Amino acid sequence: ELEVYDPTADRWTRGAPFPRTLHHAAAVGLDGKLLVIGGYIDGWTASDLVYEYDPATARWRPRTSMPTPRGALATAVIDGKIHVIGGVGRNRRNTSAHEVYDPATDSWTAQAPLPTPRDHLAAAALGRKLYAIGGRVDGRYADNLATNEEYDPASNRWQTRNPLPTPRSGIAAAILDSKIFVFGGEAPSGTFHQVEAYDPQSD
């Protein structure tokens, strides 16, 4: 299903159904289009599929496949390009893959790998930097991480930043007032209610 929320009208509508069933995919909006990347298909098989949705025509179209198939990955946009990091590959192990998709050329390039391979992490872009926050090891939420790593596209380098106060995975992140907010998550003991905000300026 594709369901679309309009905050102004406070109502939901349905878009064109996604071309196939999947879960644990990543999604990002860019230049008026929606892109859905990777995820799991046919149960728990890591996917390299990329689809683009145009709300103007209500149609999906396939794009160039991601070089590294994976699910439970994370994405963020910097300078019109989509950075795709981490996740679980077809060997059921974490990948350190960091690949960048350019919609203008429908092509992928590899960048500096994620220093701490993980899945079910959150990603956010702020101040032309990419942040990889939290996550888990090889799909095990008993092995939750507090790791916070920052990537600079200008130097193609990662550095470690102040960790997430509450180690967790299966989280969501959003930008508000120049801060990165991290919500929820899960562990063997249950789900998290924590909302914690990171300020890159003061680390």
Long-range contacts (C-beta under 8 A, 24 or more apart in sequence): 2-53, 4-55, 15-53, 15-55, 15-58, 16-53, 16-58, 16-59, 16-60, 18-51, 18-60, 19-51, 19-60, 19-62, 20-49, 22-47, 22-49, 23-71, 24-71, 24-72, 24-73, 25-71, 25-73, 26-73, 26-74, 26-75, 26-84, 27-75, 28-75, 28-76, 28-77, 28-82, 30-77, 30-80, 30-82, 30-103, 31-80, 31-103, 32-56, 33-103, 35-63, 35-82, 35-101, 35-103, 37-66, 37-73, 37-75, 37-82, 37-84, 37-101, 38-66, 38-69, 38-70, 38-71, 38-73, 38-84, 38-87, 39-71, 39-73, 40-71, 40-72, 44-71, 44-92, 45-90, 46-70, 46-71, 46-87, 46-88, 46-89, 46-90, 47-71, 50-101, 52-103, 63-101, 63-103, 63-106, 64-101, 64-106, 64-107, 64-108, 66-99, 66-101, 66-108, 67-97, 67-99, 67-108, 67-110, 68-95, 68-97, 68-99, 70-95, 70-97, 70-119, 71-119, 72-119, 72-120, 72-139, 73-119, 74-121, 74-122, 74-123, 74-132, 74-135, 75-123, 76-123, 76-124, 76-125, 76-130, 76-131, 77-125, 78-125, 78-128, 78-129, 78-130, 78-153, 79-128, 79-153, 80-104, 83-111, 83-123, 83-125, 83-130, 83-151, 85-114, 85-121, 85-123, 85-130, 85-132, 86-114, 86-117, 86-118, 86-119, 86-121, 86-132, 86-135, 87-119, 88-119, 88-138, 88-139, 92-138, 92-139, 93-138, 94-118, 94-119, 94-137, 94-138, 98-151, 111-151, 111-153, 111-156, 112-151, 112-156, 112-157, 112-158, 114-149, 114-158, 115-149, 115-158, 115-160, 116-145, 116-147, 116-149, 118-145, 118-147, 118-169, 119-169, 120-169, 120-170, 120-171, 121-145, 121-169, 121-171, 122-171, 122-172, 122-173, 122-182, 123-173, 124-173, 124-174, 124-175, 124-180, 125-175, 126-175, 126-178, 126-180, 126-200, 127-178, 127-200, 128-152, 128-153, 128-154, 129-153, 129-200, 131-161, 131-180, 131-198, 131-200, 133-164, 133-171, 133-173, 133-180, 133-182, 133-198, 134-164, 134-167, 134-168, 134-169, 134-171, 134-182, 134-185, 135-169, 135-171, 136-169, 136-170, 141-169, 141-170, 141-186, 141-187, 141-188, 142-187, 142-188, 144-168, 144-169, 144-185, 144-187, 145-169, 148-198, 150-200, 161-198, 161-200, 161-203, 162-198, 162-203, 164-196, 164-198, 165-194, 165-196, 166-192, 166-194, 166-196, 168-192, 168-194
